Amino acid sequence: MKMHFCIPVSQQQPDGLGGRYVLYSVYLDGFLFCRVRYSQLHRWNEQLKRVFGNCLPPFPPKYYLAMTTSMANDRRDQLEQYLQTVTADPNVLRSDVSIEFLRLVQLRTFNIPTQKASLDVFLPDGRSMKVEILTSDTAERILEVVSHRLGLCQELIGYFGLFLLRFYKNGKLSVVKKLADFELPYVTLQSSEVENCKAGLRKWYLDPALDCMLLDCRAAVDLLYMQAVQDIKKEWAKPTPAQREELEALQKEDNQTKFLELSRDVQHYGCMQLDPCTCDSPEPGCGVVLSVGNNAISCCITLPDNQTQEVLFQMSRVKCWQVTFLGTLLDMDGPQRTLNQNLELRFQYSEDSRWQWFVIYTKQAFLLSSCLKKMISEKMVKLAAENPEMQIEVPEQGKSKRYQVQQSQQKDYSSFLSRKSKFKRTDGDCVFRTIKEEDL
């Protein structure tokens, strides 16, 4: 599946020799990932071609004459499509060539040298673990170090991930985004404009039934137990009074396995809860709290009369979804580092044999989209396991042992679509637009 890469803005910069070049601002999951020139991306593509041959997507051609605004817009669109397509291939994305290129562009964009540093990684129970790292260490590398410190079995690392978490003074917690394996957590934290953000370890699967794959590992059970206790405490998971009483008794007995077994019957257990936001149904502006997981999108909608309505959308009813950026990207000092101020995610679903749209306005639209992709991916894995005749591949050593459907067998659920009518231009030839993503 394609990643949430986009290039919504480009700027012309002087090159020191009297000429000018275009600097492209690349965003990942709504956050500024790097700023690169065409020549840098071109060199990367040439390096990839030496490794992977002609199986790569086409790279935008060079222009030997001055580009018009229309040509510049087309090139930006083509570079964006190239980034999304080339990184959709896990073999390309995990290659040494890609990891090194993505590492360098992050460091150079934010002027961070490679050096030793300390990073606090927060565990699901709120405790932090200080890890000695290099500023150039990827999220995948740091996850491996933390997992080793905790005693987590190597083959289970793929069931967990590093997240960017926001801690509030009132004790509330918000999941900002899942850090991609190739992201540099130190750089992301240093460059983020979101206050009080930390790196945190959480499980990264949305099918509660997958808990059973981890129960033979003591460290994995500890992590699942920590997260379950905290999710119930924060009311992300909602046990009935009877369930709560039994869970509290099991907690006092420190019976973690039974606690997790009972938790799987608790409403919203194992789900990702988003911050309160708004939706357009049944009326525009209605408040909504979303819990995503267990192959469904659960919505608790506050109606105009302050009554609440529970609506459940099974993923089997969802046809597609798209993320749209609703605001401007630029200020007087250059592009902002986040796109998540004005975002909407809308998904199309089936009801009474008709297709309808449900629109959500949330700063966590990219996180929500990642969760929807994750549920689809888990469903495909389950289908592959149930249908042995499907072609499957075993992930690389050190990854989860869960089978994955080959890339060629996967439907393309993710792409960014441009709204050409929304282009604007400033005196500096900075181009910005709304961003639209559709997962088909």
Secondary structure, DSSP 4 states (H G I P E B T S, - for coil): ----EEEEEEEEEE-SSS-EEEEEEEEETTEEEEEEEHHHHHHHHHHHHHHHGGGSPPPPPP-SSPPPHHHHHHHHHHHHHHHHHHTTSHHHHTSHHHHHHHHHHHHHHTT----EEEEEEE-TTS-EEEEEEETT--HHHHHHHHHHHHT--GGGGGGEEEEEEEE-TTS-EEEEEEPPTTS-HHHHHHH--STTEEEEEEE----GGGGGGTTT-HHHHHHHHHHHHHHHHTTSSB--HHHHHHHHHHHHTT-HHHHHHHHTTSBTTTPEEPPPEEE-SSSTTEEEEEEEETTEEEEEEEPTTS-EEEEEEEGGGEEEEEEEE-S--EETTEE-SB-TTSEEEEEEEEETTEEEEEEEE-TTHHHHHHHHHHHHHHHHHHHHHH-TTS-EEPPPTTS--S-EE-GGGS----EEEE-GGG-EE-TT--EE--EEEEE-
